[in-house]
Amino acid sequence: MMSKPIFYTIHQLLVHFIWGGVLERHPNLQVVLTEAGSAWAAGLIVNMDYTWDGSFTPRTVRKVVKRPPSEYFRRQCHLGSSVFSLAEMENRHQIGIEQMTLGMDFPHPEGTWGMGPGHIKYLNATLGAARVPPDEARILVGQNAIALWGFDRAALQPVVDAHGPSMADVLKVPEIDHFPRGDVHKPFGDPR
């Protein structure tokens, strides 16, 4: 018996927001999709672009969806990626680095606090192991959230400086695998 891939309702929401013309009619609307990772978005957007331009879909769809779906996604969609996987970090540009924001999934036990040795080691296992450069790591762990939610960076910076880990600590390449199970090793593109 073959298992069917899981297509979460949140994936369907993105499809409906784009194909239903919601993002076309409301260009200032920002949609945040959370608790579903981010690897799934890359393939979905590529397939939606193909449907818009390369398939036998009637061209009348362009009366409602005037731009390729990827343009709406880049302009108006954001991914609260929950716990990043190593594969997501390795494919961050394909997914859309400007769309991704780190979430630690606190207080859930599957979040970075509940498995293995904690947050920093988790970031090492993903951002560090993927050798994400510091400027991109800043985008993923804070800058995207600051821009989206309009946080006061100047007010937050002293708190980060006083209590946050250094970028060198976050981006350290791990010497051992602290996370033999769990989302660190989740394959790219797997929607589950």
PyMOL commands that set and color helices and strands:
alter all, ss='L'
color gray80, all
select helices_A, chain A and resi 9-19+22-25+39-53+59-63+69-76+86-90+92-95+119-128+134-149+153-163+167-170+183-185
alter helices_A, ss='H'
color red, helices_A
select strands_A, chain A and resi 31-34+77-80+100-101
alter strands_A, ss='S'
color yellow, strands_A
deselect
rebuild
show_as cartoon
